[in-house]
């Protein structure tokens, strides 16, 4: 029964996310938005809706540690799991000079979020500040891209648009509404299944958020990265990962703080926060200072992820 909750919840998140994405892209085209705006804003935010809804659902249920675990775990799995899988399909070259600063912004935001977690209870105004910072970064990126053709091309290409979208506005609106409803219901099932799993295994809800939920809600990023690599655009996976991780830290975590009291578990401060910062630094080292991410390096990152999850479960770090 618990497995059914988890599997059906994840399936509904995927199906709902796809419906929402296609409907939103179609609406963007009907409203006359440029491909750049559709790719950067609508698709970029759309692929992170599962993380957002799951974290809000967990916070409203009083399981804020699961929401925190989902954010940190998604960022770790994006870098140590999804990015290496894309690199194994096709090695990732060094990102364009215009995209390198975004990675260092991600590193700075990661440090800030962990520092925020040092408080016993995070005040709502800090959540609002994180969300405002996210929209500020999007605006800055948009204004930069309007002036720089190369940046506009990179940002549009970094998030692949769905090939088939509805042509009728009414169908697009129906898809958006249906997608949101399915995602909300799927999130409810997933969180319920995760809570029951934590109780059954005798581990914390935060640990389940770090692993099962984190990987499950990162499936849209995994799919887009695999498609990009398969089409010969493996380098755009860097943009996908950086953008998704920024949205998780600023948008998802910020919204969770606004939704209710959020407590950063001590173990996540000691273990998982530093791991998130460390793997972000590792990604920047590989992709910004060298020739890119090779297959051997990607394989090492995958081994590191498996080792991290294994150690997290076997060493009693359940708080």
C-alpha positions, 0 to 999 in steps of 0.5 A: 500500500505504501509503495502504491502511494509512492509510485502513483504519486510520482507518476501523477507528478510526471503526468501533471508536470508534462500537461502543465508544461505543454499547456503553459508553453502553448499559452505563452505562444498564444500570448505572443511571448518570445521563445526566450521567455517561454524557454527561460521562464515558463519551461524553467519554472514549470519543470520545478513545479513538482518540487515546489508543490511537494515542499509546500504540501510537506510544510503544511502537514507539519513535516518541514524537515521533508521540505528541507530535505527535498530542496537539498536532496534535489540539488545534490542529486541534480549535480551528482546524479543527473548531470553525470548521466548526461555526461555519460551519454555525451561529455559536457564541454566547458560552458560559455563564458556568459554562463559561468557567473551563474554557477558562482551565484548558485554557490553563493546562494547555497552558502546563504541558505545553509547559514539561514538554517542555523536559526531555530526557526526561519522567519517569514521575511527571509522566505519572502526575501529569497523569493524576491531574489529569485525574481530579481535574478530572472529579471537581470538575466532577461535584461542581459539577454536582450542586450547579448545575442549569445546569451539569449541563444544559450538560455533559450537552448538550455531548456528544450521546448516540448515539440507538440503543444495544443493549438487551441487556447481553450485546450491549453488552459484545460491542460494547465488546470488539469496539470496543476490539479494532478500535481497537487493530488500526486504531491499529496499521495507522495508525501503521505507515502513518504511519511508512512515509509519513514515510520515503517523504516524508523528513519526521519522524514527528512531523510526520505525527503533527501532521497526518495522524494528528491530523486522523484521530483527531479525526474523532469530535469533528468528527462530534459538533460537526457534529451539534450545530451541525446540531441548533441546539446550536452553542454546545456545540461549545465544551464538546466542544473544551475537554473533548477538548483537556484529555483529550488533554493530561492523559490521552493525553499522560500515558498516553504518558509512562507507556508509555515514554520520551517526548521532546518534539522541539525544533521542536515546542517552538519552533513547535507548542507556542506555536501550540497556546497561541496558538490556545487564547488566540484561541479564548478571546478570541473566545468569552469576550470577544466575542459568540461565534464568527461565520462570518467569524472561523471562516473566518479560523481555517480559513485560519490552519489551512491556512496553518499546515499548509502552512508546517509542510511547506514550511519544512523544520521536520521535527525 
